[in-house]
Amino acid sequence: MALDKTVYDFQSEWSKKMLENSAVLTVELQKLLKKEYQLNWNGIHGFTHWVRVRENGLRLSELTGANTIIVELFAFTHDICRQDNGTDPDHGKRAADFLNSIEAGAINLSVTDLELLKYACAYHNKGMVEGSITVQTCWDADRLDLGRVGTVPDPRFLCTKAAKQPEIIDWAYRRSLFR
């Protein structure tokens, strides 16, 4: 997938490498995300967080069988409508609403898959653990990146057996410390 160098300030070669093989990050979607996101692009809920959530999700998907297209789109959209870096309890719902407003060219999902993605976004910050394996994988991918805010992921708040594995938690936590 081509990357639009005018959209992204790559903080690291790692971030750039992670996105070069993205199945969903079209140039159109890149520009739309950059335009929509109102907080610091390189802040705790911004671009580098999304890249780590994507990598977490893709690694978990290998173990859970989750739909990687939905997992990857979740990574790039779940925090897109945050209004602040605090609790912002409605940001997930706003992200789901944002997905309704995207023109078909930016993402290419069936109606069923779009509904799963919107559900994953809408409820990712509600502490839920029940859902389809794809939704659970999305939520775990995000929760495994809590080290960026000084929190070690707690297996009690993770959904999948894969995410609860101590080696997965340790791997994700160590990566999340470098934002």
Sequence and secondary structure as in RCSB ss.txt:
>XXXX:A:sequence
MALDKTVYDFQSEWSKKMLENSAVLTVELQKLLKKEYQLNWNGIHGFTHWVRVRENGLRLSELTGANTIIVELFA
FTHDICRQDNGTDPDHGKRAADFLNSIEAGAINLSVTDLELLKYACAYHNKGMVEGSITVQTCWDADRLDLGRVG
TVPDPRFLCTKAAKQPEIIDWAYRRSLFR
>XXXX:A:secstr
    TTT   S HHHHHHHHT SS  HHHHHHHHHH  S TTSTTSHHHHHHHHHHHHHHHHHH   HHHHHHHH
HHTTTT SSSS  TTHHHHHHHHHHHS TTT    HHHHHHHHHHHHHTTTT   S HHHHHHHHHHHTTGGGGT
    GGG  SHHHHSHHHHHHHHHHHT  
